[in-house]
Amino acid sequence: MSTILSQSVLHTPNVTSTPAPRRLLILTAVAVISVLIGLYLALVWVHTDPDQGEVQRLFYIHMPSFFGAFVGFGAAVVGGIQYLRTRNLKWDTLAVSGVEVGLALSLVNLLTGSIWARPIWNTWWTWDPRLTSAAIMCLTYAAYLMLRGAMENPDTRRRFSAIYGILAFSTVIFTLMIIRIRPDTIHPAVIGASPQNAEGGFEAGANTAIALLPNLLIWGVIIPWVLMWWRIRLQNTMEKVAARKAAIADSMES
């Protein structure tokens, strides 16, 4: 983490982006190769589910992408808490990067779930408690980005974003837990017994685990951290540009 965040935006006199660290390039290559392997396992290697057919293969992306979003939003909480404690810019950078990556992966989760639901539930969308909570989660973090962009004062923007990002994580916890506390949901549970009204569950065999576990590692760990690292570098460059613009404006006024 300290390696990722150590690129300072305050001590660079120009806005030229520094070359990507070798570790980031290697990790990016690993991520690309891992995604291809994961897709092969999910879309080709694992057996076709006898009840749901080919569409069940989306499960190997649908569930891991949610846990990837969880990692991103969790990083936003860590960044927000640390920024409020230290007022160090690097933690705000981590927070906004986590929110953007988490939102992207949560949209992947919603999209794959909607495609799966069309043949299984005979609808693209239903206001099931789990789906509704996931949609609210996405809208909550989309609002984070909109409100952040609307604030001109940098200190106010960072402080508000830190508090918002911490509180918004409650929607992630609620989405994760709702199928355990709402018996009327039709969304099947991945681990443990599904709710009574669940539709679309399937038996997880050995082949399922072989395809699922690598994709959990890929989408739940590798992808969010690689994307956040790249997003942190982009944010650092944006901060350099803003600092340069402010310096030019001050010199023109003087």
Backbone as numpy.savetxt, mean C-alpha at the origin, in Angstrom:
# Nx Ny Nz CAx CAy CAz Cx Cy Cz
15.94 0.78 7.11 15.12 1.98 7.11 15.98 3.23 7.11
17.02 3.26 7.98 17.89 4.42 8.05 18.62 4.66 6.74
18.94 3.57 6.01 19.59 3.71 4.72 18.67 4.38 3.73
17.41 3.98 3.74 16.44 4.54 2.80 16.21 6.01 3.07
16.15 6.38 4.36 15.77 7.74 4.73 16.95 8.68 4.86
18.17 8.19 4.66 19.34 8.99 4.96 19.67 10.02 3.90
18.97 9.98 2.75 19.26 10.93 1.69 18.67 12.28 2.08
19.49 13.22 2.52 18.99 14.50 3.02 18.57 15.39 1.88
17.52 16.18 2.09 17.06 17.13 1.09 17.54 18.53 1.44
18.25 18.69 2.54 18.57 20.03 3.00 20.00 20.44 2.72
20.85 19.51 2.35 22.26 19.83 2.19 22.73 19.73 0.75
21.81 19.62 -0.18 22.17 19.51 -1.59 21.90 20.84 -2.27
22.89 21.52 -2.83 22.70 22.85 -3.37 21.97 22.88 -4.70
21.83 21.76 -5.39 21.14 21.77 -6.67 20.04 20.73 -6.63
19.30 20.65 -7.72 18.15 19.75 -7.77 18.42 18.53 -8.62
19.68 18.28 -8.92 20.01 17.11 -9.71 19.81 15.86 -8.87
19.06 14.91 -9.39 18.79 13.69 -8.65 20.04 12.82 -8.62
20.38 12.32 -7.45 21.53 11.44 -7.32 21.19 10.07 -7.89
22.19 9.36 -8.41 21.91 8.03 -8.96 21.34 7.10 -7.89
20.50 6.20 -8.33 19.89 5.25 -7.40 20.97 4.36 -6.78
20.92 4.10 -5.48 21.90 3.21 -4.85 21.86 1.82 -5.48
22.99 1.18 -5.45 23.07 -0.15 -6.06 22.13 -1.13 -5.39
21.99 -0.99 -4.07 21.08 -1.89 -3.35 19.64 -1.73 -3.81
19.24 -0.49 -4.10 17.89 -0.26 -4.59 17.70 -0.86 -5.98
18.69 -0.72 -6.84 18.59 -1.29 -8.18 18.52 -2.82 -8.11
19.34 -3.41 -7.24 19.31 -4.87 -7.08 17.95 -5.32 -6.54
17.47 -4.60 -5.53 16.18 -4.95 -4.94 15.04 -4.78 -5.95
15.15 -3.77 -6.80 14.13 -3.58 -7.83 14.14 -4.73 -8.82
15.34 -5.17 -9.22 15.44 -6.31 -10.13 14.88 -7.57 -9.47
15.17 -7.75 -8.19 14.61 -8.89 -7.46 13.09 -8.82 -7.42
12.57 -7.60 -7.23 11.12 -7.43 -7.18 10.47 -7.79 -8.50
11.06 -7.34 -9.61 10.50 -7.63 -10.94 10.51 -9.14 -11.21
11.63 -9.77 -10.93 11.73 -11.22 -11.14 10.76 -11.96 -10.24
10.64 -11.49 -9.00 9.74 -12.14 -8.05 8.29 -12.03 -8.49
7.90 -10.87 -9.01 6.53 -10.69 -9.49 6.24 -11.66 -10.63
7.20 -11.81 -11.54 7.01 -12.74 -12.66 6.86 -14.18 -12.15
7.69 -14.55 -11.18 7.59 -15.89 -10.61 6.25 -16.07 -9.90
5.86 -15.06 -9.13 4.59 -15.13 -8.42 3.40 -15.25 -9.35
3.43 -14.48 -10.45 2.35 -14.56 -11.42 2.32 -15.93 -12.10
3.49 -16.48 -12.36 3.53 -17.82 -12.95 2.90 -18.85 -12.02
3.27 -18.78 -10.73 2.69 -19.71 -9.76 1.17 -19.56 -9.68
0.70 -18.30 -9.69 -0.73 -18.04 -9.50 -1.55 -18.32 -10.76
-1.02 -17.96 -11.91 -1.81 -18.02 -13.14 -1.57 -19.26 -13.98
-0.47 -19.98 -13.70 -0.13 -21.13 -14.54 0.07 -22.39 -13.70
0.93 -22.31 -12.70 1.36 -23.52 -12.00 0.29 -24.15 -11.14
-0.37 -23.37 -10.28 -1.32 -23.93 -9.34 -2.53 -24.49 -10.08
-3.14 -25.53 -9.50 -4.25 -26.20 -10.16 -5.47 -25.29 -10.19
-6.31 -25.50 -11.17 -7.55 -24.75 -11.27 -8.56 -25.23 -10.25
-9.15 -24.29 -9.52 -10.13 -24.66 -8.49 -11.35 -25.30 -9.15
-11.79 -26.46 -8.69 -12.91 -27.16 -9.34 -14.25 -26.44 -9.21
-14.41 -25.60 -8.19 -15.69 -24.91 -7.99 -15.71 -23.53 -8.63
-14.64 -22.77 -8.45 -14.64 -21.39 -8.94 -14.01 -21.23 -10.31
-13.22 -22.18 -10.73 -12.59 -22.08 -12.04 -11.37 -21.16 -12.03
-11.06 -20.63 -13.21 -9.85 -19.84 -13.38 -9.84 -18.55 -12.57
-11.01 -17.98 -12.32 -11.06 -16.69 -11.63 -10.52 -16.78 -10.22
-10.49 -17.98 -9.64 -9.97 -18.13 -8.29 -8.49 -17.78 -8.20
-7.80 -17.83 -9.34 -6.37 -17.51 -9.35 -6.09 -16.08 -8.90
-7.07 -15.20 -9.03 -6.90 -13.82 -8.57 -6.67 -13.75 -7.07
-7.09 -14.77 -6.36 -6.91 -14.80 -4.91 -5.44 -14.62 -4.53
-4.52 -15.15 -5.34 -3.10 -15.11 -5.01 -2.49 -13.72 -5.18
-3.25 -12.80 -5.76 -2.86 -11.40 -5.82 -3.74 -10.57 -4.89
-5.01 -10.95 -4.83 -5.99 -10.18 -4.06 -5.62 -10.09 -2.58
-5.39 -11.20 -1.94 -5.08 -11.17 -0.51 -3.69 -10.59 -0.23
-2.62 -11.01 -0.94 -1.30 -10.43 -0.66 -1.25 -8.92 -0.88
-2.00 -8.40 -1.86 -1.96 -6.95 -2.10 -2.54 -6.19 -0.92
-3.51 -6.78 -0.22 -4.05 -6.12 0.97 -2.98 -6.02 2.06
-2.21 -7.08 2.24 -1.17 -7.05 3.26 -0.04 -6.10 2.85
0.18 -5.94 1.54 1.12 -4.93 1.08 0.63 -3.53 1.43
-0.69 -3.30 1.24 -1.27 -2.02 1.63 -1.13 -1.81 3.14
-1.31 -2.87 3.90 -1.16 -2.80 5.36 0.24 -2.33 5.73
1.25 -2.85 5.03 2.63 -2.44 5.29 2.81 -0.96 4.97
2.27 -0.51 3.82 2.40 0.89 3.46 1.73 1.82 4.46
0.50 1.50 4.83 -0.21 2.33 5.79 0.43 2.26 7.17
0.98 1.09 7.50 1.71 0.98 8.77 2.96 1.86 8.79
3.65 1.92 7.66 4.81 2.81 7.56 4.41 4.26 7.72
3.21 4.61 7.24 2.71 5.98 7.41 2.48 6.30 8.89
2.02 5.31 9.65 1.83 5.51 11.09 3.17 5.74 11.78
4.15 4.89 11.44 5.49 5.05 12.03 6.07 6.42 11.67
5.95 6.79 10.38 6.46 8.08 9.96 5.76 9.23 10.65
4.44 9.13 10.80 3.69 10.20 11.45 4.07 10.37 12.91
4.17 9.26 13.64 4.54 9.33 15.05 5.94 9.92 15.21
6.87 9.44 14.41 8.24 9.92 14.50 8.36 11.38 14.10
7.57 11.81 13.11 7.63 13.22 12.72 7.12 14.12 13.85
6.02 13.72 14.49 5.50 14.52 15.60 6.49 14.57 16.76
7.29 13.51 16.93 8.28 13.49 18.00 9.50 14.32 17.67
9.98 14.24 16.44 11.28 14.80 16.10 11.22 16.01 15.17
10.10 16.17 14.45 9.96 17.20 13.41 11.04 17.03 12.33
11.52 15.81 12.17 12.52 15.53 11.14 11.80 15.24 9.82
12.22 15.92 8.76 11.53 15.84 7.48 11.51 14.43 6.90
12.51 13.63 7.21 12.59 12.30 6.62 11.40 11.43 7.02
10.86 11.66 8.22 9.72 10.85 8.67 8.44 11.25 7.95
8.29 12.52 7.64 7.15 12.94 6.83 7.24 12.34 5.44
8.46 12.27 4.91 8.68 11.65 3.60 8.28 10.18 3.62
8.66 9.47 4.68 8.26 8.07 4.81 6.74 7.96 4.87
6.09 8.84 5.63 4.65 8.75 5.81 3.90 8.93 4.49
4.23 9.97 3.74 3.50 10.20 2.49 3.81 9.10 1.48
5.02 8.57 1.49 5.37 7.46 0.60 4.57 6.22 0.96
4.43 5.95 2.26 3.65 4.80 2.70 2.19 4.91 2.31
1.62 6.11 2.43 0.22 6.30 2.08 0.01 6.07 0.58
0.86 6.62 -0.26 0.68 6.48 -1.70 0.83 5.02 -2.14
1.83 4.34 -1.62 2.03 2.94 -1.98 0.89 2.09 -1.41
0.50 2.34 -0.18 -0.60 1.60 0.42 -1.90 1.79 -0.34
-2.17 3.02 -0.77 -3.39 3.28 -1.53 -3.37 2.55 -2.87
-2.22 2.55 -3.55 -2.12 1.85 -4.83 -2.38 0.35 -4.66
-1.81 -0.25 -3.63 -1.99 -1.68 -3.42 -3.41 -2.00 -2.94
-4.02 -1.10 -2.18 -5.41 -1.34 -1.77 -6.35 -1.25 -2.95
-6.02 -0.42 -3.93 -6.83 -0.37 -5.16 -6.67 -1.65 -5.97
-5.46 -2.22 -5.97 -5.26 -3.53 -6.60 -6.13 -4.57 -5.92
-6.19 -4.50 -4.59 -7.02 -5.42 -3.82 -8.50 -5.28 -4.19
-8.98 -4.06 -4.29 -10.38 -3.83 -4.65 -10.68 -4.27 -6.08
-9.77 -3.96 -7.00 -9.99 -4.30 -8.41 -10.03 -5.81 -8.61
-9.07 -6.53 -8.05 -9.07 -7.98 -8.22 -10.27 -8.62 -7.53
-10.67 -8.05 -6.39 -11.86 -8.56 -5.72 -13.12 -8.36 -6.54
-13.20 -7.21 -7.21 -14.38 -6.92 -8.04 -14.45 -7.86 -9.24
-13.30 -8.11 -9.86 -13.26 -9.03 -11.00 -13.65 -10.44 -10.56
-13.16 -10.85 -9.39 -13.51 -12.17 -8.85 -15.00 -12.26 -8.54
-15.57 -11.19 -8.02 -16.97 -11.21 -7.58 -17.95 -11.35 -8.74
-17.56 -10.88 -9.92 -18.52 -10.89 -11.04 -19.02 -12.30 -11.36
-18.16 -13.31 -11.53 -18.69 -14.65 -11.79 -19.12 -15.41 -10.53
-18.54 -15.06 -9.36 -18.83 -15.81 -8.14 -20.09 -15.28 -7.45
-20.21 -13.96 -7.34 -21.37 -13.34 -6.70 -22.38 -12.79 -7.70
-22.03 -12.88 -8.98 -22.90 -12.38 -10.06 -23.09 -10.87 -10.00
-22.07 -10.17 -9.53 -22.11 -8.71 -9.49 -20.69 -8.18 -9.36
-20.46 -7.00 -9.93 -19.14 -6.38 -9.79 -18.93 -5.83 -8.39
-20.02 -5.41 -7.76 -19.89 -4.77 -6.45 -21.16 -4.98 -5.65
-21.02 -5.16 -4.37 -22.16 -5.20 -3.45 -21.73 -4.51 -2.16
-22.69 -3.90 -1.50 -22.36 -3.15 -0.28 -22.28 -4.08 0.93
-21.49 -5.11 0.76 -21.16 -6.02 1.85 -20.30 -5.28 2.88
-20.41 -5.61 4.16 -19.61 -4.89 5.17 -18.11 -4.86 4.88
-17.56 -5.99 4.43 -16.12 -6.01 4.16 -15.78 -5.12 2.98
-16.53 -5.20 1.90 -16.26 -4.38 0.73 -16.45 -2.90 1.03
-17.49 -2.61 1.79 -17.76 -1.22 2.14 -16.63 -0.64 3.00
-16.17 -1.41 3.97 -15.08 -0.93 4.81 -13.79 -0.74 4.01
-13.54 -1.63 3.04 -12.35 -1.48 2.19 -12.45 -0.22 1.33
-13.65 0.06 0.82 -13.85 1.27 0.02 -13.65 2.52 0.87
-14.19 2.50 2.10 -14.01 3.64 3.01 -12.53 3.84 3.33
-11.81 2.74 3.51 -10.37 2.82 3.76 -9.66 3.53 2.62
-9.97 3.13 1.39 -9.33 3.76 0.23 -9.69 5.25 0.14
-10.95 5.57 0.35 -11.39 6.97 0.28 -10.74 7.81 1.38
-10.55 7.21 2.55 -9.92 7.92 3.66 -8.50 8.33 3.30
-7.75 7.42 2.68 -6.37 7.74 2.32 -6.29 8.61 1.07
-7.28 8.49 0.17 -7.33 9.42 -0.95 -7.56 10.84 -0.45
-8.41 10.97 0.57 -8.65 12.29 1.17 -7.38 12.83 1.83
-6.58 11.94 2.41 -5.29 12.35 2.97 -4.46 13.08 1.92
-4.35 12.49 0.74 -3.53 13.09 -0.31 -4.13 14.40 -0.81
-5.46 14.45 -0.93 -6.11 15.68 -1.39 -5.92 16.81 -0.39
-6.12 16.52 0.89 -5.97 17.54 1.92 -4.51 17.99 2.05
-3.62 17.04 1.92 -2.19 17.39 1.99 -1.82 18.34 0.85
-2.34 18.05 -0.34 -2.03 18.90 -1.48 -2.66 20.28 -1.41
-3.71 20.42 -0.60 -4.42 21.70 -0.51 -3.79 22.65 0.49
-2.86 22.19 1.30 -2.25 23.03 2.33 -0.94 23.62 1.83
-0.82 24.92 1.89 0.35 25.60 1.36 1.49 25.68 2.38
1.13 25.87 3.65 2.18 25.99 4.67 2.80 24.61 4.92
4.11 24.46 4.69 4.75 23.13 4.81 4.64 22.54 6.22
4.86 23.35 7.25 4.83 22.83 8.61 3.43 22.36 8.98
2.42 23.16 8.62 1.04 22.77 8.90 0.68 21.51 8.13
1.10 21.43 6.87 0.81 20.26 6.05 1.42 18.99 6.64
2.63 19.06 7.07 3.29 17.87 7.61 2.71 17.47 8.95
2.40 18.43 9.79 1.83 18.12 11.10 0.43 17.52 10.96
-0.39 18.14 10.12 -1.75 17.63 9.89 -1.70 16.23 9.27
-0.81 16.04 8.31 -0.69 14.75 7.63 -0.28 13.65 8.61
0.62 13.99 9.52 1.07 13.00 10.51 -0.09 12.55 11.39
-0.88 13.50 11.89 -2.01 13.15 12.75 -3.07 12.38 11.97
-3.35 12.85 10.76 -4.36 12.19 9.92 -3.94 10.76 9.61
-2.67 10.57 9.24 -2.19 9.24 8.88 -2.27 8.25 10.03
-2.03 8.75 11.24 -2.13 7.87 12.41 -3.58 7.46 12.65
-4.49 8.44 12.63 -5.90 8.15 12.89 -6.51 7.31 11.78
-6.08 7.53 10.53 -6.66 6.81 9.39 -6.39 5.32 9.46
-5.36 4.91 10.20 -5.03 3.49 10.27 -6.14 2.69 10.94
-7.01 3.36 11.67 -8.15 2.66 12.27 -9.03 2.01 11.21
-9.10 2.62 10.01 -9.91 2.03 8.94 -9.27 0.75 8.42
-7.95 0.65 8.49 -7.25 -0.57 8.07 -7.55 -1.70 9.04
-7.46 -1.41 10.34 -7.75 -2.42 11.36 -9.20 -2.87 11.25
-10.10 -1.93 11.05 -11.52 -2.27 10.95 -11.78 -3.16 9.74
-11.16 -2.85 8.61 -11.32 -3.66 7.41 -10.78 -5.07 7.61
-9.68 -5.16 8.33 -9.07 -6.46 8.60 -9.93 -7.32 9.52
-10.62 -6.69 10.46 -11.33 -7.42 11.49 -12.82 -7.60 11.22
-13.37 -6.91 10.24 -14.83 -6.84 10.14 -15.48 -8.19 9.86
-14.80 -9.07 9.13 -15.42 -10.37 8.86 -15.47 -11.23 10.12
-14.75 -10.80 11.17 -14.81 -11.52 12.45 -15.92 -10.98 13.36
-16.35 -9.75 13.11 -17.31 -9.13 14.02 -18.67 -8.89 13.38
-18.77 -9.09 12.05 -20.05 -8.94 11.38 -20.48 -10.28 10.79
-21.47 -10.93 11.37 -21.88 -12.25 10.87 -22.63 -12.20 9.55
-23.04 -11.01 9.10 -23.84 -10.91 7.88 -23.00 -10.70 6.63
-21.67 -10.67 6.75 -20.85 -10.49 5.56 -20.83 -11.77 4.73
-20.74 -11.60 3.42 -20.63 -12.76 2.53 -19.19 -12.98 2.07
-18.29 -12.14 2.55 -16.88 -12.26 2.17 -16.26 -13.43 2.94
-15.66 -14.40 2.25 -15.06 -15.55 2.97 -13.82 -15.14 3.72
-13.53 -15.84 4.80 -12.31 -15.63 5.57 -11.20 -16.49 4.98
-10.01 -15.94 4.97 -8.86 -16.68 4.44 -8.33 -17.66 5.48
-8.25 -17.19 6.73 -7.72 -18.01 7.81 -8.84 -18.26 8.82
-9.08 -19.52 9.13 -10.13 -19.86 10.08 -11.48 -20.02 9.40
-12.50 -20.22 10.22 -13.84 -20.45 9.70 -14.41 -19.18 9.09
-15.09 -19.32 7.94 -15.72 -18.19 7.29 -17.05 -17.88 7.96
-17.55 -16.64 7.80 -18.87 -16.32 8.34 -19.95 -17.24 7.76
-21.05 -17.32 8.45 -22.13 -18.25 8.08 -22.65 -17.98 6.67
-22.72 -16.70 6.28 -23.28 -16.34 4.98 -22.22 -16.22 3.87
-20.98 -16.61 4.15 -19.91 -16.42 3.18 -20.17 -17.19 1.89
-19.83 -16.54 0.78 -19.99 -17.15 -0.54 -18.67 -17.04 -1.28
-18.18 -18.17 -1.80 -16.97 -18.15 -2.61 -15.75 -18.68 -1.91
-15.92 -19.36 -0.79 -14.77 -19.96 -0.12 -14.28 -21.18 -0.88
-13.06 -21.61 -0.58 -12.51 -22.79 -1.25 -11.53 -23.48 -0.31
-11.28 -24.74 -0.61 -10.35 -25.52 0.20 -8.92 -25.18 -0.17
-8.10 -24.89 0.83 -6.70 -24.55 0.60 -5.84 -25.81 0.78
-5.33 -26.32 -0.33 -4.49 -27.50 -0.28 -3.01 -27.14 -0.30
-2.18 -28.16 -0.47 -0.72 -27.95 -0.47 -0.30 -27.05 -1.62
-0.88 -27.27 -2.82 -0.53 -26.45 -3.97 -0.93 -24.99 -3.75
-2.04 -24.80 -3.06 -2.48 -23.44 -2.75 -1.45 -22.72 -1.90
-0.95 -23.38 -0.88 0.04 -22.77 -0.01 1.33 -22.46 -0.75
1.74 -23.35 -1.66 2.97 -23.13 -2.41 2.86 -21.90 -3.30
1.67 -21.65 -3.84 1.47 -20.47 -4.67 1.22 -19.22 -3.83
0.57 -19.39 -2.67 0.19 -18.24 -1.86 1.35 -17.65 -1.08
2.14 -18.48 -0.44 3.19 -17.97 0.44 4.23 -17.12 -0.29
4.73 -17.53 -1.47 5.64 -16.64 -2.19 4.99 -15.31 -2.57
3.72 -15.34 -2.96 3.05 -14.09 -3.33 2.81 -13.20 -2.12
2.60 -13.80 -0.94 2.52 -12.99 0.28 3.83 -12.26 0.53
4.95 -12.95 0.33 6.26 -12.32 0.51 6.48 -11.24 -0.54
6.09 -11.52 -1.78 6.33 -10.58 -2.88 5.48 -9.32 -2.72
4.15 -9.52 -2.62 3.22 -8.39 -2.57 3.13 -7.77 -1.19
3.41 -8.53 -0.16 3.27 -8.03 1.19 4.53 -7.42 1.77
5.70 -7.73 1.18 6.96 -7.23 1.73 7.81 -6.54 0.65
8.17 -7.29 -0.38 9.14 -6.77 -1.36 8.58 -5.57 -2.12
7.40 -5.72 -2.71 6.85 -4.64 -3.54 6.62 -3.35 -2.75
5.96 -3.38 -1.59 5.76 -2.10 -0.89 7.05 -1.40 -0.50
8.07 -2.16 -0.08 9.30 -1.50 0.34 10.09 -0.96 -0.85
10.08 -1.67 -1.96 10.75 -1.15 -3.16 10.06 0.12 -3.65
8.73 0.07 -3.73 7.99 1.25 -4.19 8.16 2.43 -3.24
8.16 2.17 -1.94 8.35 3.27 -0.99 9.74 3.87 -1.11
10.73 3.03 -1.33 12.10 3.55 -1.48 12.19 4.48 -2.68
11.61 4.05 -3.81 11.61 4.92 -4.99 10.81 6.19 -4.73
9.68 6.06 -4.04 8.85 7.23 -3.76 9.56 8.20 -2.82
10.33 7.68 -1.88 11.11 8.53 -0.98 12.13 9.33 -1.78
12.78 8.69 -2.73 13.74 9.40 -3.57 13.05 10.51 -4.37
11.86 10.22 -4.89 11.12 11.24 -5.62 10.75 12.40 -4.71
10.30 12.10 -3.50 9.93 13.16 -2.55 11.13 14.01 -2.18
12.28 13.37 -2.01 13.49 14.12 -1.71 13.82 15.11 -2.82
13.68 14.67 -4.07 13.92 15.56 -5.20 12.92 16.71 -5.22
11.66 16.41 -4.93 10.64 17.46 -4.89 10.95 18.48 -3.80
11.45 18.02 -2.66 11.81 18.94 -1.59 13.00 19.81 -2.00
13.93 19.24 -2.73 15.07 20.03 -3.23 14.60 21.13 -4.18
13.65 20.76 -5.05 13.11 21.75 -5.99 12.41 22.87 -5.22
11.61 22.50 -4.22 10.91 23.51 -3.43 11.88 24.42 -2.70
12.96 23.83 -2.14 13.97 24.64 -1.45 14.68 25.57 -2.41
14.98 25.10 -3.61 15.64 25.95 -4.60 14.73 27.09 -5.04
13.44 26.79 -5.25 12.49 27.84 -5.63 12.39 28.90 -4.54
12.36 28.46 -3.28 12.28 29.41 -2.16 13.53 30.27 -2.10
14.68 29.67 -2.32 15.94 30.43 -2.30 15.98 31.47 -3.41
15.51 31.08 -4.61 15.50 32.02 -5.74 14.54 33.16 -5.45
13.36 32.83 -4.89 12.38 33.88 -4.57 12.94 34.84 -3.54
13.64 34.32 -2.52 14.23 35.20 -1.51 15.30 36.10 -2.10
16.11 35.53 -3.00 17.19 36.34 -3.60 16.64 37.43 -4.50
15.53 37.17 -5.18 14.91 38.17 -6.04 14.29 39.29 -5.21
13.72 38.93 -4.05 13.12 39.94 -3.19 14.16 40.85 -2.56
15.32 40.25 -2.27 16.38 41.04 -1.64 17.19 41.83 -2.68
